[in-house]
Amino acid sequence: MALGDWLSRQGIPFVIETPGGSGRPIPGLRSVPAPDLDCAYALAEAVATMGPGVATLWDGDVLTFVSRRVDPGEPTVARTLPGLATAVETTRKLGAGSLAVRPAFDLAADAGPANAVAPGFDPSLAARLTGTSWLPGSELVADLVLAGRGVVRAGAVPALQELAARTGLGVLNVFTAKGVFRWDSPFHLGTGCLQERDLALAGAHPDAVVVGGGLDDDECPPALFAAAGLDPARVVTLDPADLPAAAETLRARIPVVAGGERPALYRDLSAVVGPLYAETAGPLNPACAAADLAAVLPAHGSVFSEPGPAAHWLGRTFSTVRLGSVRVPAAGGAGLAIAGAIAAGLTGAGVAVAVVDRVPDDGVAAGCLRWADELGLTVVVEVWGDDGEPLSSAEHRAAVTARLAQGGVGVLELPVDYAALTALVAAAGPVVAWGG
């Protein structure tokens, strides 16, 4: 196995070539030249947080593996491909988020099998939530499952759905994992980890047994567990690869019944956001704006976001019928949404809408927008702010549809009225995602 083959097996779709490098390619893997280092890191973080879980930067000498934008430190020298694989696996176990490696071997040479990629393999280097690890074969009666992005990264969504069907356990998905169940599935308890009381309203309490699957530290703020009176060390953590085995021995304390009563989280939030979908006059509220995007998004298209008010409402109110239709990251900064749209275009994943909180007229966001244009991608950037012409729901849908049909890069400023946040906070507590 050569280096390019090994990187592909980690789920890495391409290497991001940083400016000023040697230009030495990695055989067998596509290279995407970045216009500057900030854009390179934005694309890497978007791929990692909203895609397969890890990305690589390459300057022709050093490979930097990125799941979170943190300082990787001095490069580790790897004299063989198995040595490089070991360094990555060590970083993965530590949850360090980033690693720099200088490969001191022939990049095109067949080095033999560097490692075996098992079913349910999660390639991310992100720090995982620490709890009580589940042991295959052990029996457990649980109250609910809390599913994170790791389930998606590992390709384990079918296994999660099978576990719910066989055990009767309801699943609260973290906002990073929207779409693991359809919004109307009886096993879907709602989207959690956005607001302080999400976990408590979903059914967690001091004596509850919560099973966590594929959870990262930055997806689960401590305030969630405090509000539920639950010690996070008591969360029974599951590796996504163990979901099929867990389906054999896990059982629900109170099994989900089709047509049965929904948890308080689902009921209380629906009472707030349900009426908002019907308020279609401009300026739009964020729930209606999210519903518009869900309605006009083409098949295989995606809506990308970045930490902020718009992402909170997309995570809360974008009704998912398809995994990947909306991407909400657990971390990151300005430019991440547009970088996510670039990643979708580069991998042929379909057209993309990037929803942001301010006009991308400077910094890394502007740089990524220029980059998307230079690449000839179709990206609609929608700014949910105060400026622009107020649109009705019908006008909004028509504007987005026309912009997507036009192709290329475009910015649509949409005035959005966030007044309903007061009722949302009254229902589920203050926002805790991204540090609040």
KEDREN-620246 format. One record per residue (C-alpha): x, y, z; residue number from 1. Coordinates in Angstrom, 2 decimals, padded with zeros to 5 digits. Each point is the difference from the previous one (the first is absolute). Layout:
BEGIN
<pt <X Y Z> NUM>
...
//
This chain:
BEGIN
<pt <000.00 000.00 000.00> 1>
<pt <001.35 003.45 -000.98> 2>
<pt <-000.58 003.18 001.99> 3>
<pt <-002.76 001.30 -002.29> 4>
<pt <-001.89 -003.28 000.35> 5>
<pt <000.32 000.09 003.79> 6>
<pt <-001.25 003.58 000.20> 7>
<pt <-003.01 -000.91 -002.14> 8>
<pt <-000.82 -002.82 002.40> 9>
<pt <-000.14 002.54 002.83> 10>
<pt <-002.85 001.66 -001.90> 11>
<pt <002.16 002.93 -001.14> 12>
<pt <-001.45 001.21 -003.35> 13>
<pt <002.98 002.17 -001.02> 14>
<pt <003.10 001.68 001.41> 15>
<pt <-000.04 003.77 000.37> 16>
<pt <003.20 001.44 -001.44> 17>
<pt <001.18 002.99 002.02> 18>
<pt <001.67 002.98 -001.71> 19>
<pt <003.77 000.15 -000.18> 20>
<pt <000.53 -003.74 000.12> 21>
<pt <002.27 -002.07 -002.18> 22>
<pt <-002.82 -001.13 -002.27> 23>
<pt <000.97 -003.66 000.44> 24>
<pt <-003.21 -001.99 -000.58> 25>
<pt <-001.30 -002.99 001.93> 26>
<pt <-000.58 -002.67 -002.65> 27>
<pt <-003.50 -001.42 -000.11> 28>
<pt <-001.77 002.86 001.78> 29>
<pt <-001.40 003.24 -001.37> 30>
<pt <001.77 003.21 001.03> 31>
<pt <-001.99 003.22 000.47> 32>
<pt <002.19 003.15 000.04> 33>
<pt <-001.22 002.56 002.56> 34>
<pt <000.36 003.76 -000.61> 35>
<pt <001.30 000.67 003.52> 36>
<pt <000.56 -001.78 003.32> 37>
<pt <-003.20 001.29 001.65> 38>
<pt <-002.15 -001.34 -002.84> 39>
<pt <001.92 -003.27 000.10> 40>
<pt <-000.74 -000.44 003.70> 41>
<pt <-003.63 001.03 -000.46> 42>
<pt <-000.46 -002.68 -002.65> 43>
<pt <001.79 -002.58 002.15> 44>
<pt <-002.17 000.78 003.01> 45>
<pt <-003.18 -000.06 -002.09> 46>
<pt <000.90 -003.41 -001.45> 47>
<pt <000.78 -001.29 003.48> 48>
<pt <-002.94 001.42 001.96> 49>
<pt <-002.73 -000.40 -002.62> 50>
<pt <001.46 -002.82 -002.09> 51>
<pt <001.97 -003.21 000.53> 52>
<pt <001.76 001.16 003.17> 53>
<pt <003.58 000.71 -001.02> 54>
<pt <001.69 002.09 -002.70> 55>
<pt <003.60 000.48 -001.07> 56>
<pt <002.12 003.01 -000.86> 57>
<pt <003.12 -000.62 -002.10> 58>
<pt <002.90 002.34 -000.74> 59>
<pt <002.04 -002.59 -001.88> 60>
<pt <001.98 -000.84 003.13> 61>
<pt <-002.37 -000.21 002.99> 62>
<pt <-003.45 -001.58 000.20> 63>
<pt <-002.25 001.65 002.59> 64>
<pt <-002.99 -002.06 001.03> 65>
<pt <-002.86 002.18 001.26> 66>
<pt <-003.20 -000.82 001.84> 67>
<pt <000.00 003.19 002.05> 68>
<pt <002.09 003.10 -000.67> 69>
<pt <002.55 -000.29 002.78> 70>
<pt <003.80 000.33 -000.04> 71>
<pt <001.38 -003.39 -001.09> 72>
<pt <003.46 000.76 001.42> 73>
<pt <003.27 -000.98 -001.64> 74>
<pt <-000.30 -002.57 -002.79> 75>
<pt <000.53 -003.64 000.83> 76>
<pt <002.37 -001.73 -002.42> 77>
<pt <-001.47 -003.22 -001.42> 78>
<pt <002.52 -002.19 -001.80> 79>
<pt <-002.59 -002.55 -001.13> 80>
<pt <-003.69 000.03 -000.83> 81>
<pt <-000.77 -002.29 002.96> 82>
<pt <001.88 002.51 002.20> 83>
<pt <-002.19 002.81 -001.31> 84>
<pt <-003.13 -002.08 000.60> 85>
<pt <001.12 -000.65 003.57> 86>
<pt <000.52 003.73 000.63> 87>
<pt <-003.49 000.76 -001.27> 88>
<pt <-001.55 -002.78 002.08> 89>
<pt <001.75 001.28 003.12> 90>
<pt <-001.35 003.50 -000.65> 91>
<pt <-003.43 -001.47 -000.56> 92>
<pt <000.06 -001.74 003.38> 93>
<pt <001.21 003.19 001.71> 94>
<pt <-002.65 002.12 -001.71> 95>
<pt <002.60 002.69 -000.66> 96>
<pt <-001.86 001.32 -003.05> 97>
<pt <003.02 000.60 -002.23> 98>
<pt <003.29 -001.61 -000.98> 99>
<pt <002.93 001.02 -002.22> 100>
<pt <002.06 -002.76 -001.62> 101>
<pt <003.04 000.19 -002.28> 102>
<pt <-000.07 -003.16 -002.15> 103>
<pt <003.61 -001.08 -000.62> 104>
<pt <-000.77 -002.81 -002.43> 105>
<pt <-000.94 -000.53 -003.62> 106>
<pt <-003.56 001.34 -000.29> 107>
<pt <-000.79 -002.18 -003.01> 108>
<pt <001.48 -003.23 001.32> 109>
<pt <-002.17 -002.93 001.03> 110>
<pt <000.74 -000.38 003.70> 111>
<pt <-002.41 -002.85 000.61> 112>
<pt <-003.06 000.25 002.27> 113>
<pt <000.45 002.93 002.38> 114>
<pt <-003.14 -000.82 001.97> 115>
<pt <-003.34 -001.68 -000.49> 116>
<pt <-003.05 002.24 -000.22> 117>
<pt <-002.73 -001.81 001.90> 118>
<pt <-003.74 000.55 -000.52> 119>
<pt <-001.21 002.89 002.11> 120>
<pt <003.43 001.64 -000.02> 121>
<pt <-000.05 003.67 001.10> 122>
<pt <003.00 001.86 -001.46> 123>
<pt <-000.34 003.16 002.10> 124>
<pt <002.80 001.27 002.25> 125>
<pt <-002.45 001.97 002.17> 126>
<pt <-000.19 -000.49 003.77> 127>
<pt <-002.79 -002.41 000.95> 128>
<pt <-002.40 000.35 002.89> 129>
<pt <001.37 -001.99 002.92> 130>
<pt <-002.54 -002.20 001.77> 131>
<pt <-000.42 -003.65 000.95> 132>
<pt <001.01 -002.12 -002.98> 133>
<pt <-002.49 -002.67 -001.03> 134>
<pt <001.40 -003.52 -000.19> 135>
<pt <-001.27 -002.29 -002.75> 136>
<pt <-002.14 -002.74 001.49> 137>
<pt <-001.08 001.95 003.07> 138>
<pt <-003.74 000.49 000.56> 139>
<pt <-001.34 003.45 000.71> 140>
<pt <-003.40 001.63 000.47> 141>
<pt <000.16 003.59 -001.24> 142>
<pt <-002.28 003.03 -000.25> 143>
<pt <001.20 001.59 -003.25> 144>
<pt <002.83 000.21 -002.52> 145>
<pt <001.92 003.23 -000.64> 146>
<pt <001.53 -000.25 -003.48> 147>
<pt <002.83 002.24 -001.18> 148>
<pt <001.79 000.74 -003.23> 149>
<pt <002.27 -003.00 000.45> 150>
<pt <-002.87 -002.29 -000.98> 151>
<pt <-000.23 001.81 -003.35> 152>
<pt <003.78 000.09 -000.53> 153>
<pt <000.18 -003.75 000.58> 154>
<pt <-002.77 -000.77 -002.48> 155>
<pt <-001.91 -001.56 002.90> 156>
<pt <-003.38 001.70 -000.45> 157>
<pt <-001.69 -003.23 -001.24> 158>
<pt <001.39 -001.79 003.07> 159>
<pt <-001.42 002.72 002.26> 160>
<pt <-003.40 -000.26 -001.66> 161>
<pt <000.07 -003.78 000.39> 162>
<pt <000.94 000.34 003.68> 163>
<pt <-002.98 002.28 000.60> 164>
<pt <-002.39 -002.37 -001.80> 165>
<pt <001.25 -003.07 001.89> 166>
<pt <000.28 001.54 003.47> 167>
<pt <-002.84 002.51 000.00> 168>
<pt <002.40 002.77 001.03> 169>
<pt <-000.72 003.55 -001.09> 170>
<pt <002.90 002.03 -001.43> 171>
<pt <000.82 003.63 000.71> 172>
<pt <002.39 001.10 -002.74> 173>
<pt <002.57 002.71 000.66> 174>
<pt <-000.42 003.01 -002.30> 175>
<pt <003.04 -001.19 -001.97> 176>
<pt <-001.79 -003.23 -000.91> 177>
<pt <-003.30 001.27 -001.38> 178>
<pt <-001.60 -002.51 -002.30> 179>
<pt <001.00 -003.27 001.69> 180>
<pt <-003.78 -000.42 000.26> 181>
<pt <-002.74 001.75 -001.93> 182>
<pt <-001.61 002.76 002.02> 183>
<pt <-003.25 -002.02 000.20> 184>
<pt <001.52 -003.35 001.03> 185>
<pt <-001.40 -001.26 003.33> 186>
<pt <003.60 -000.67 001.11> 187>
<pt <001.00 003.62 -000.59> 188>
<pt <-000.08 001.78 003.38> 189>
<pt <001.12 003.28 -001.55> 190>
<pt <003.23 001.92 -000.52> 191>
<pt <002.04 000.62 003.13> 192>
<pt <003.03 001.75 001.47> 193>
<pt <-000.98 003.43 -001.31> 194>
<pt <-001.70 001.31 003.15> 195>
<pt <000.54 -000.60 003.68> 196>
<pt <-003.07 -002.13 000.77> 197>
<pt <000.01 -002.13 -003.18> 198>
<pt <001.29 -003.14 001.69> 199>
<pt <-002.31 000.33 003.01> 200>
<pt <-003.06 000.61 -002.16> 201>
<pt <000.88 -003.03 -002.12> 202>
<pt <-000.29 -002.23 003.06> 203>
<pt <003.37 000.10 001.77> 204>
<pt <-000.04 000.29 003.81> 205>
<pt <002.40 -000.81 002.88> 206>
<pt <-000.84 -003.72 -000.03> 207>
<pt <-000.29 -000.38 -003.77> 208>
<pt <002.28 -002.18 -002.10> 209>
<pt <001.01 001.90 -003.13> 210>
<pt <001.86 -001.83 -002.76> 211>
<pt <002.30 002.27 -002.00> 212>
<pt <001.06 -001.00 -003.50> 213>
<pt <002.73 001.83 -001.95> 214>
<pt <000.07 003.04 002.29> 215>
<pt <002.73 002.66 -000.12> 216>
<pt <000.80 002.21 002.99> 217>
<pt <-000.94 003.22 -001.77> 218>
<pt <-003.46 -001.33 -000.89> 219>
<pt <-001.07 -000.48 003.62> 220>
<pt <000.43 003.09 002.24> 221>
<pt <000.16 -000.76 003.75> 222>
<pt <-003.08 002.20 000.58> 223>
<pt <-002.13 -002.65 -001.72> 224>
<pt <000.89 -002.63 002.56> 225>
<pt <-000.25 002.44 002.91> 226>
<pt <-003.52 001.02 -001.03> 227>
<pt <-001.03 -003.68 -000.07> 228>
<pt <001.79 -000.75 003.27> 229>
<pt <001.94 -002.67 -001.85> 230>
<pt <003.67 -000.78 000.58> 231>
<pt <001.60 -000.12 -003.50> 232>
<pt <002.36 -002.69 001.30> 233>
<pt <-003.09 -002.23 000.27> 234>
<pt <-000.81 000.29 -003.70> 235>
<pt <000.56 -003.43 -001.53> 236>
<pt <002.10 000.71 -003.08> 237>
<pt <-000.17 -002.16 -003.09> 238>
<pt <002.49 -000.17 -002.83> 239>
<pt <-002.04 000.15 -003.23> 240>
<pt <001.58 -003.30 -001.06> 241>
<pt <-001.65 -001.66 003.03> 242>
<pt <-003.56 001.08 -000.84> 243>
<pt <-000.95 -003.36 -001.63> 244>
<pt <001.22 -001.95 003.04> 245>
<pt <-001.73 002.42 002.37> 246>
<pt <-003.31 -000.63 -001.76> 247>
<pt <000.17 -003.56 001.33> 248>
<pt <000.12 000.93 003.68> 249>
<pt <-001.29 003.56 000.47> 250>
<pt <-003.62 000.45 001.00> 251>
<pt <-002.22 003.02 000.52> 252>
<pt <-001.40 000.67 003.47> 253>
<pt <-003.13 001.34 -001.72> 254>
<pt <000.00 -001.05 -003.69> 255>
<pt <-001.04 002.48 -002.66> 256>
<pt <-003.43 -000.73 -001.41> 257>
<pt <-001.11 001.32 -003.39> 258>
<pt <-002.64 002.64 000.61> 259>
<pt <000.97 000.25 003.68> 260>
<pt <000.64 003.19 001.91> 261>
<pt <003.05 001.99 -001.04> 262>
<pt <002.49 001.21 002.64> 263>
<pt <-000.34 003.47 001.48> 264>
<pt <002.83 001.29 -002.20> 265>
<pt <-001.92 -000.86 -003.14> 266>
<pt <-003.33 001.29 001.32> 267>
<pt <001.25 003.22 001.57> 268>
<pt <002.13 001.04 -002.94> 269>
<pt <-002.70 -000.90 -002.51> 270>
<pt <-002.36 002.28 001.89> 271>
<pt <002.43 002.87 -000.63> 272>
<pt <001.24 -000.66 -003.52> 273>
<pt <-003.11 -001.62 -001.51> 274>
<pt <-001.93 003.28 -000.34> 275>
<pt <003.11 001.74 -001.35> 276>
<pt <-000.05 -002.12 -003.17> 277>
<pt <-003.38 001.48 -000.86> 278>
<pt <001.16 003.63 000.40> 279>
<pt <000.96 000.47 -003.64> 280>
<pt <-000.03 003.79 -000.31> 281>
<pt <003.22 001.99 -000.13> 282>
<pt <002.20 000.59 001.82> 283>
<pt <000.24 -003.76 000.56> 284>
<pt <000.62 -001.67 003.31> 285>
<pt <002.95 -002.47 -000.03> 286>
<pt <-002.19 -003.11 000.24> 287>
<pt <-001.92 000.94 -003.14> 288>
<pt <003.24 000.95 -001.78> 289>
<pt <001.43 -003.43 000.87> 290>
<pt <-003.16 -001.73 -001.24> 291>
<pt <000.27 001.90 -003.29> 292>
<pt <003.54 -001.25 -000.55> 293>
<pt <-001.04 -003.57 000.80> 294>
<pt <-002.84 000.29 -002.52> 295>
<pt <002.03 001.27 -002.97> 296>
<pt <003.31 -001.82 000.60> 297>
<pt <000.68 -002.29 -002.97> 298>
<pt <000.57 -003.70 000.49> 299>
<pt <003.51 -000.60 001.38> 300>
<pt <000.37 003.70 000.80> 301>
<pt <001.07 001.19 003.44> 302>
<pt <-000.38 003.02 002.25> 303>
<pt <003.23 000.86 001.84> 304>
<pt <000.30 002.21 003.07> 305>
<pt <002.52 001.23 002.55> 306>
<pt <-000.31 000.71 003.74> 307>
<pt <-002.43 002.85 000.64> 308>
<pt <-003.70 000.93 000.18> 309>
<pt <-000.88 -001.29 -003.47> 310>
<pt <001.63 -003.37 000.68> 311>
<pt <-001.92 -000.28 003.27> 312>
<pt <-003.30 000.41 -001.81> 313>
<pt <001.00 -002.32 -002.85> 314>
<pt <000.95 -002.63 002.56> 315>
<pt <-003.28 000.50 001.82> 316>
<pt <-002.54 000.43 -002.80> 317>
<pt <001.32 -001.42 -003.31> 318>
<pt <-002.22 -003.08 -000.46> 319>
<pt <002.18 -002.84 -001.24> 320>
<pt <-001.20 -002.73 -002.31> 321>
<pt <003.48 -000.79 -001.32> 322>
<pt <003.34 -000.37 001.75> 323>
<pt <002.38 002.75 -001.09> 324>
<pt <-002.62 002.48 -001.15> 325>
<pt <001.10 002.41 002.76> 326>
<pt <003.47 000.19 001.55> 327>
<pt <000.49 001.69 003.38> 328>
<pt <003.57 -000.15 001.40> 329>
<pt <000.98 -000.38 003.65> 330>
<pt <002.83 002.53 -000.29> 331>
<pt <001.55 002.50 -002.38> 332>
<pt <-000.18 003.63 -001.03> 333>
<pt <-000.86 002.40 -002.81> 334>
<pt <000.48 -001.49 -003.44> 335>
<pt <-000.83 -003.56 001.05> 336>
<pt <-003.40 -000.09 -001.72> 337>
<pt <001.40 001.20 -003.33> 338>
<pt <002.94 -002.40 000.34> 339>
<pt <-002.50 -002.82 000.55> 340>
<pt <-001.75 000.99 -003.21> 341>
<pt <003.38 -000.09 -001.79> 342>
<pt <000.62 -003.52 001.31> 343>
<pt <-003.39 -001.10 -001.33> 344>
<pt <000.82 001.41 -003.42> 345>
<pt <003.46 -001.60 -000.09> 346>
<pt <-001.37 -003.44 000.84> 347>
<pt <-002.99 000.20 -002.34> 348>
<pt <-002.42 -000.19 002.93> 349>
<pt <-002.47 002.40 -001.59> 350>
<pt <-000.83 003.68 000.17> 351>
<pt <000.42 001.79 003.29> 352>
<pt <-001.56 002.83 001.96> 353>
<pt <002.17 001.63 002.68> 354>
<pt <-002.00 001.75 002.72> 355>
<pt <001.98 002.62 001.94> 356>
<pt <-000.64 002.84 002.44> 357>
<pt <001.88 002.79 -001.75> 358>
<pt <000.94 001.02 -003.53> 359>
<pt <003.23 -001.75 -001.07> 360>
<pt <001.75 003.21 -001.04> 361>
<pt <003.29 -000.44 001.86> 362>
<pt <002.31 -002.53 001.61> 363>
<pt <-000.02 -003.72 -000.64> 364>
<pt <-003.71 -000.01 -000.96> 365>
<pt <000.67 002.40 -002.87> 366>
<pt <003.07 -001.99 -001.00> 367>
<pt <-002.01 -003.23 -000.12> 368>
<pt <-002.71 001.71 -002.04> 369>
<pt <002.57 001.15 -002.59> 370>
<pt <001.47 -003.51 000.00> 371>
<pt <-003.41 -001.58 -000.68> 372>
<pt <-000.44 002.39 -002.92> 373>
<pt <003.45 -000.82 -001.41> 374>
<pt <-000.82 -003.71 000.23> 375>
<pt <-003.19 000.55 -002.01> 376>
<pt <-002.27 -001.45 002.70> 377>
<pt <-003.68 000.68 000.59> 378>
<pt <-000.32 001.46 003.49> 379>
<pt <-002.79 002.16 001.36> 380>
<pt <000.97 001.91 003.14> 381>
<pt <-003.03 001.08 001.99> 382>
<pt <000.57 002.66 002.66> 383>
<pt <-002.55 -000.12 002.82> 384>
<pt <000.32 003.50 001.37> 385>
<pt <-001.63 003.43 000.02> 386>
<pt <000.66 001.19 -003.55> 387>
<pt <-001.56 -000.75 -003.35> 388>
<pt <-003.55 000.09 -001.29> 389>
<pt <-002.55 -001.78 002.22> 390>
<pt <-001.34 -003.05 -001.83> 391>
<pt <-003.04 -002.15 000.54> 392>
<pt <000.47 -003.74 000.17> 393>
<pt <-001.09 -000.42 -003.62> 394>
<pt <002.34 002.78 -001.14> 395>
<pt <002.85 -001.49 002.02> 396>
<pt <-000.45 -003.43 -001.57> 397>
<pt <-000.15 001.52 -003.46> 398>
<pt <003.15 002.07 000.61> 399>
<pt <002.03 -003.01 001.19> 400>
<pt <-001.28 -002.20 -002.83> 401>
<pt <000.90 002.64 -002.61> 402>
<pt <003.43 000.55 001.50> 403>
<pt <000.78 -003.72 -000.03> 404>
<pt <-001.21 -000.31 -003.59> 405>
<pt <002.20 002.91 -001.04> 406>
<pt <003.11 -001.79 001.19> 407>
<pt <003.20 001.55 001.24> 408>
<pt <000.47 001.83 003.29> 409>
<pt <-002.60 002.39 001.37> 410>
<pt <-000.90 001.74 003.26> 411>
<pt <-003.59 000.48 001.16> 412>
<pt <-000.58 002.28 002.98> 413>
<pt <-003.15 -001.08 001.83> 414>
<pt <-001.40 002.06 002.89> 415>
<pt <-000.87 -002.47 002.78> 416>
<pt <-001.99 000.79 003.14> 417>
<pt <001.47 -001.91 002.96> 418>
<pt <-002.60 001.16 002.53> 419>
<pt <-001.23 -003.58 000.51> 420>
<pt <003.29 -000.83 001.73> 421>
<pt <-001.58 001.22 003.25> 422>
<pt <-002.67 -002.71 -000.15> 423>
<pt <002.55 -002.63 -001.01> 424>
<pt <002.21 000.85 002.98> 425>
<pt <-003.04 -000.10 002.30> 426>
<pt <-000.73 -003.52 -001.26> 427>
<pt <003.49 -001.55 000.08> 428>
<pt <002.35 002.40 001.75> 429>
<pt <002.85 002.12 -001.31> 430>
<pt <002.11 -001.00 -003.00> 431>
<pt <003.05 -002.03 001.10> 432>
<pt <001.38 -001.15 -003.36> 433>
<pt <003.31 001.65 -001.00> 434>
<pt <000.42 001.43 003.47> 435>
<pt <-003.41 001.67 -000.10> 436>
//
